[in-house]
């Protein structure tokens, strides 16, 4: 009846509770390669003594090529992957290129006020938001939000392009925290790389926060850094 919530409740469960026949087939192999393997499956594979490689879209997406983030329980695989890591020089080069581009364009949609914090939105049902079998929201971090946003009467909210409606978030910021919200549905990179100065960026767990850090912006993850979310002990 509620596929999204069912997925969230099973995503990081202690045991593999669905599709046992699929898991039985997987553990017959020495190496399992998958895309965004859920933590419950990765733990089960590890406990069964099976190596896994899990691929994710790389959080830094302004690079010239589409790179992948990889998690694995094999040190040999990890060493091989590390040999192909994106160099800091490549990231720095792309940051300077985009900064120059948006400084030259001076798009009216990105003429935002200085010294206003930027909140980065994301899709409502994202796997990085799953905690204790449910999806975390801004309301779950109300205390930290109130403390960090306390000195500011205005905030800029970057709407996620794939989220159809962000009104619940902006109304929460207006109604609960009393903020004037400048809601932006323009190019998020333009906000990150344009000249206006902001005291900090704030997000639940958006990969755009990782990119903001690469661009030299201060960014706080209220829920979790998405890079660390997929790494298991």
Secondary structure as the mmCIF struct_conf table of DSSP 4:
data_model
#
loop_
_struct_conf.conf_type_id
_struct_conf.id
_struct_conf.beg_label_comp_id
_struct_conf.beg_label_asym_id
_struct_conf.beg_label_seq_id
_struct_conf.end_label_comp_id
_struct_conf.end_label_asym_id
_struct_conf.end_label_seq_id
HELX_RH_AL_P HELX_RH_AL_P1 UNK A 3 UNK A 11
TURN_TY1_P TURN_TY1_P1 UNK A 12 UNK A 12
BEND BEND1 UNK A 14 UNK A 15
BEND BEND2 UNK A 18 UNK A 18
HELX_RH_AL_P HELX_RH_AL_P2 UNK A 20 UNK A 26
TURN_TY1_P TURN_TY1_P2 UNK A 27 UNK A 28
BEND BEND3 UNK A 29 UNK A 30
STRN STRN1 UNK A 31 UNK A 35
BEND BEND4 UNK A 36 UNK A 36
HELX_RH_AL_P HELX_RH_AL_P3 UNK A 39 UNK A 47
TURN_TY1_P TURN_TY1_P3 UNK A 48 UNK A 49
STRN STRN2 UNK A 51 UNK A 57
BEND BEND5 UNK A 59 UNK A 59
BEND BEND6 UNK A 63 UNK A 65
STRN STRN3 UNK A 68 UNK A 72
BEND BEND7 UNK A 73 UNK A 73
HELX_RH_AL_P HELX_RH_AL_P4 UNK A 75 UNK A 82
TURN_TY1_P TURN_TY1_P4 UNK A 83 UNK A 84
HELX_LH_PP_P HELX_LH_PP_P1 UNK A 85 UNK A 87
HELX_RH_AL_P HELX_RH_AL_P5 UNK A 88 UNK A 105
HELX_RH_3T_P HELX_RH_3T_P1 UNK A 108 UNK A 110
HELX_LH_PP_P HELX_LH_PP_P2 UNK A 112 UNK A 113
BEND BEND8 UNK A 114 UNK A 115
STRN STRN4 UNK A 118 UNK A 120
HELX_LH_PP_P HELX_LH_PP_P3 UNK A 121 UNK A 121
TURN_TY1_P TURN_TY1_P5 UNK A 124 UNK A 125
HELX_RH_3T_P HELX_RH_3T_P2 UNK A 127 UNK A 129
STRN STRN5 UNK A 130 UNK A 131
TURN_TY1_P TURN_TY1_P6 UNK A 132 UNK A 133
STRN STRN6 UNK A 134 UNK A 135
HELX_RH_3T_P HELX_RH_3T_P3 UNK A 138 UNK A 141
HELX_RH_AL_P HELX_RH_AL_P6 UNK A 142 UNK A 149
TURN_TY1_P TURN_TY1_P7 UNK A 150 UNK A 151
BEND BEND9 UNK A 153 UNK A 153
STRN STRN7 UNK A 154 UNK A 158
TURN_TY1_P TURN_TY1_P8 UNK A 161 UNK A 162
BEND BEND10 UNK A 164 UNK A 164
HELX_RH_AL_P HELX_RH_AL_P7 UNK A 167 UNK A 175
TURN_TY1_P TURN_TY1_P9 UNK A 176 UNK A 177
STRN STRN8 UNK A 180 UNK A 184
BEND BEND11 UNK A 186 UNK A 186
HELX_RH_AL_P HELX_RH_AL_P8 UNK A 188 UNK A 193
BEND BEND12 UNK A 194 UNK A 195
BEND BEND13 UNK A 199 UNK A 199
STRN STRN9 UNK A 201 UNK A 203
BEND BEND14 UNK A 204 UNK A 205
HELX_RH_AL_P HELX_RH_AL_P9 UNK A 207 UNK A 214
TURN_TY1_P TURN_TY1_P10 UNK A 215 UNK A 216
STRN STRN10 UNK A 219 UNK A 221
BEND BEND15 UNK A 222 UNK A 223
HELX_RH_AL_P HELX_RH_AL_P10 UNK A 226 UNK A 229
TURN_TY1_P TURN_TY1_P11 UNK A 230 UNK A 230
#
